[in-house]
Every structure is written in C-alpha cells, then in structure tokens.
C-alpha cells in the first residue's frame, strides 16, 4: 500500500511542472483573480443565458469576496454592474456554480 501511495505521489509531483510548462492553468486562478481567463473584477454584466462564469451567492465560505462599486473596479473582487460592454458576463445560479461569491462592503478579493 505504501509503495502505491509513494508511486502516486511521485507521479503527481512530475505532472505538475509539465502541466505548468504546457500552459495549463487551474480554472480558478487566485493570484491573477481570474476564472478560466475571465477577470473576477471590473465591469460585470448579469445575464440569464450564455454567461462567461456561473456564480452562486453565499453567506459563508466564498471563493471570492465581492464589493460592488460605482467606478474604478480595478482590484480583485470589485464589481461595477453594467448593462453594456462588460469585461465579464455572470449568471447567478443556485446549483453547480463555477465560483461562489459573498458580497462585502470592505476588503474584497480572495479570502
């Protein structure tokens, strides 16, 4: 059993650098504040179909803390809700979200 575990760990350790070299990124990039290359900040349009990202609103254990702002949404988690020319289109869902968000009034970003 220990040999299988050690082999599996060794395989995973060798795959991580190869995946990074191949340009494969995880869907939620906390450092860049993106999900599959789409920004999690900026001008956000709420849509009912064909979203870039599906979002679930939660009150605890979010993937992202969101602060709604009127202007200059240039930091991770700051959203300016718009009706045209968005950076990212978001659909609010109750099940199977891509990202879980919690609305805050201060300190937006990745918890």
Contact map, one row per residue, 1 for C-alpha under 8 A:
111110000000000000000000000000000000000000000000000000000000000000000000000000000000000000000000000000000000000
111111000000000000000000000000000000000000000000000000000000000000000000000000000000000000000000000000000000000
111111100000000000000000000000000000000000000000000000000000000000000000000000000000000000000000000000000000000
111111110000000000000000000000000000000000000000000000000000000000000000000000000000000000000000000000000000000
111111111000000000000000000000000000000000000000000000000000000000000000000000000000000000000000000000000000000
011111111100000000000000000000000000000000000000000000000000000000000000000000000000000000000000000000000000000
001111111110000000000000000000000000000000000000000000000000000000000000000000000000000000000000000000000000000
000111111111000000000000000000000000000000000000000000000000000000000000000000000000000000000000000000000000000
000011111111100000000000000000000000000000000000000000000000000000000000000000000000000000000000000000000000000
000001111111110000000000000000000000000000000000000000000000000000000000000000000000000000000000000000000000000
000000111111111000000000000000000000000000000000000000000000000000000000000000000000000000000000000000000000000
000000011111111100000000000000000000000000000000000000000000000000000000000000000000000000000000000000000000000
000000001111111110000000000000000000000000000000000000000000000000000000000000000000000000000000000000000000000
000000000111111111000000000000000000000000000000000000000000000000000000000000000000000000000000000000000000000
000000000011111111100000000000000000000000000000000000000000000000000000000000000000000000000000000000000000000
000000000001111111110000000000000000000000000000000000000000000000000000000000000000000000000000000000000000000
000000000000111111111000000000000000000000000000000000000000000000000000000000000000000000000000000000000000000
000000000000011111111100000000000000000000000000000000000000000000000000000000000000000000000000000000000000000
000000000000001111111111100000000000000000000000000000000000000000000000000000000000000000000000000000000000000
000000000000000111111111100000000000000000000000000000000000000000000000000000000000000000000000000000000000000
000000000000000011111111000000000000000000000000000000000000000000000000000000000000000000000000000000000000000
000000000000000001111111000000000000000000000000000000000000000000000000000000000000000000000000000000000000000
000000000000000000111111100000000000000000000000000000000000000000000000000000000000000000000000000000000000000
000000000000000000111111110000000000000000000000000000000000000000000000000000000000000000000000000000000000000
000000000000000000110011111010000001000000000000000000000000000000000000000000000000000000000000000000000000000
000000000000000000000001111110000001000000000000000000000000000000000000000000000000000000000000000000000000000
000000000000000000000000111110000111100000000000000000000000000000000000000000000000000000000000000000000000000
000000000000000000000000011111001111000000000000000000000000000000000000000000000000000000000000000000000000000
000000000000000000000000111111111111000000000000000000000000000000000000000000000000000000000000000000000000000
000000000000000000000000000111111100000000000000000000000000000000000000000000000000000000000000000000000000010
000000000000000000000000000011111000000000000000000000000000000000000000000000000000000000000000000000000000000
000000000000000000000000000011111100000000000000000000000000000000000000000000000000000000000000000000000000000
000000000000000000000000000111111110001110000000000000000000000000000000000110000000000000000000000000000000110
000000000000000000000000001111011111111100000000000000000000000000000000000000000000000000000000000000000000000
000000000000000000000000001110001111111100000000000010000000000000000000000000000000000000000000000000000000000
000000000000000000000000111110000111110000000000000000000000000000000000000000000000000000000000000000000000000
000000000000000000000000001000000111111000000000000000000000000000000000000000000000000000000000000000000000000
000000000000000000000000000000000111111100000000000110000000000000000000000000000000001100000000000000000000000
000000000000000000000000000000001110111111000000000000000000000000000000000000000000001100000000000000000000000
000000000000000000000000000000001110011111000000000000000000000000000000000111100000000100000000000000000000000
000000000000000000000000000000001000001111110000000000000000000000000000111111100000000000000000000000000000000
000000000000000000000000000000000000001111110000000000000000000000000001111001110000011100000000000000000000000
000000000000000000000000000000000000000011111000000000000000000000000000100000111100111100000000000000000000000
000000000000000000000000000000000000000011111100000000000000000000000000000000111100011111000000000000000000000
000000000000000000000000000000000000000000111110000000000000000000000000000000001111011111000000000000000000000
000000000000000000000000000000000000000000011111000000000000000000000000000000001110000011110000000000000000000
000000000000000000000000000000000000000000001111111000000000000000000000000000000000000011110000000000000000000
000000000000000000000000000000000000000000000111111000000000000000000000000000000000000000110000000000000000000
000000000000000000000000000000000000000000000011111000000000000000000000000000000000000000100000000000000000000
000000000000000000000000000000000000000000000011111100000000000000000000000000000000000000000000000000000000000
000000000000000000000000000000000000000000000011111111000000000000000000000000000000000011100000000000000000000
000000000000000000000000000000000000010000000000011111000000000000000000000000000000000111100000000000000000000
000000000000000000000000000000000010010000000000001111100000000000000000000000000000000111100000011000000000000
000000000000000000000000000000000000000000000000001111110000000000000000000000000000000001111001111000000000000
000000000000000000000000000000000000000000000000000011111000000000000000000000000000000001111000111110000000000
000000000000000000000000000000000000000000000000000001111100000000000000000000000000000000011110111110000000000
000000000000000000000000000000000000000000000000000000111110000000000000000000000000000000011100000111100000000
000000000000000000000000000000000000000000000000000000011111110000000000000000000000000000000000000111000000000
000000000000000000000000000000000000000000000000000000001111110000000000000000000000000000000000000001100000000
000000000000000000000000000000000000000000000000000000000111110000000000000000000000000000000000000001000000000
000000000000000000000000000000000000000000000000000000000111111000000000000000000000000000000000000000000000000
000000000000000000000000000000000000000000000000000000000111111110000000000000000000000000000000001111000000001
000000000000000000000000000000000000000000000000000000000000111110000000000000000000000000000000001110000000011
000000000000000000000000000000000000000000000000000000000000011111000000000010000000000000000000001111000001111
000000000000000000000000000000000000000000000000000000000000011111100000000010000000000000000000000011110011111
000000000000000000000000000000000000000000000000000000000000000111110000000011100000000000000000000011110001100
000000000000000000000000000000000000000000000000000000000000000011111000000011100000000000000000000000111111000
000000000000000000000000000000000000000000000000000000000000000001111100000001111000000000000000000000111000000
000000000000000000000000000000000000000000000000000000000000000000111111100001111000000000000000000000000000000
000000000000000000000000000000000000000000000000000000000000000000011111100000011000000000000000000000000000000
000000000000000000000000000000000000000000000000000000000000000000001111100000010000000000000000000000000000000
000000000000000000000000000000000000000001000000000000000000000000001111110000010000000000000000000000000000000
000000000000000000000000000000000000000011100000000000000000000000001111111001110000000000000000000000000000000
000000000000000000000000000000000000000011000000000000000000000000000001111101000000000000000000000000000000000
000000000000000000000000000000000000000011000000000000000000000000000000111111000000000000000000000000000000100
000000000000000000000000000000001000000110000000000000000000000000000000011111000000000000000000000000000001110
000000000000000000000000000000001000000110000000000000000000000111100000001111100000000000000000000000000001110
000000000000000000000000000000000000000111000000000000000000000001111000111111110000000000000000000000000001100
000000000000000000000000000000000000000111110000000000000000000001111000100011111000000000000000000000000000000
000000000000000000000000000000000000000001110000000000000000000000011111100001111100000000000000000000000000000
000000000000000000000000000000000000000000111100000000000000000000011100000000111110000000000000000000000000000
000000000000000000000000000000000000000000111100000000000000000000000000000000011111110000000000000000000000000
000000000000000000000000000000000000000000001100000000000000000000000000000000001111110000000000000000000000000
000000000000000000000000000000000000000000001000000000000000000000000000000000000111110000000000000000000000000
000000000000000000000000000000000000000000100000000000000000000000000000000000000111111000000000000000000000000
000000000000000000000000000000000000000001111000000000000000000000000000000000000111111110000000000000000000000
000000000000000000000000000000000000011001111000000000000000000000000000000000000000111110000000000000000000000
000000000000000000000000000000000000011101111000000110000000000000000000000000000000011111000000000000000000000
000000000000000000000000000000000000000000011110001110000000000000000000000000000000011111100000000000000000000
000000000000000000000000000000000000000000011110001111100000000000000000000000000000000111110000000000000000000
000000000000000000000000000000000000000000000111101111100000000000000000000000000000000011111000000000000000000
000000000000000000000000000000000000000000000111000001111000000000000000000000000000000001111100000000000000000
000000000000000000000000000000000000000000000000000001111000000000000000000000000000000000111111100000000000000
000000000000000000000000000000000000000000000000000000011000000000000000000000000000000000011111100000000000000
000000000000000000000000000000000000000000000000000000010000000000000000000000000000000000001111100000000000000
000000000000000000000000000000000000000000000000000001000000000000000000000000000000000000001111110000000000000
000000000000000000000000000000000000000000000000000001110000000000000000000000000000000000001111111100000000000
000000000000000000000000000000000000000000000000000011110000000000000000000000000000000000000001111100000000000
000000000000000000000000000000000000000000000000000011110000011100000000000000000000000000000000111110000000000
000000000000000000000000000000000000000000000000000000111100011100000000000000000000000000000000111111000000000
000000000000000000000000000000000000000000000000000000111100011111000000000000000000000000000000001111100000000
000000000000000000000000000000000000000000000000000000001111010111000000000000000000000000000000000111110000000
000000000000000000000000000000000000000000000000000000001010000011110000000000000000000000000000000011111000000
000000000000000000000000000000000000000000000000000000000000000011110000000000000000000000000000000001111111000
000000000000000000000000000000000000000000000000000000000000000000110000000000000000000000000000000000111111000
000000000000000000000000000000000000000000000000000000000000000000100000000000000000000000000000000000011111000
000000000000000000000000000000000000000000000000000000000000000010100000000000000000000000000000000000011111100
000000000000000000000000000000000000000000000000000000000000000111100000000111000000000000000000000000011111110
000000000000000000000000000000001000000000000000000000000000000111000000001111000000000000000000000000000011111
000000000000000000000000000001001000000000000000000000000000001110000000000110000000000000000000000000000001111
000000000000000000000000000000000000000000000000000000000000011110000000000000000000000000000000000000000000111
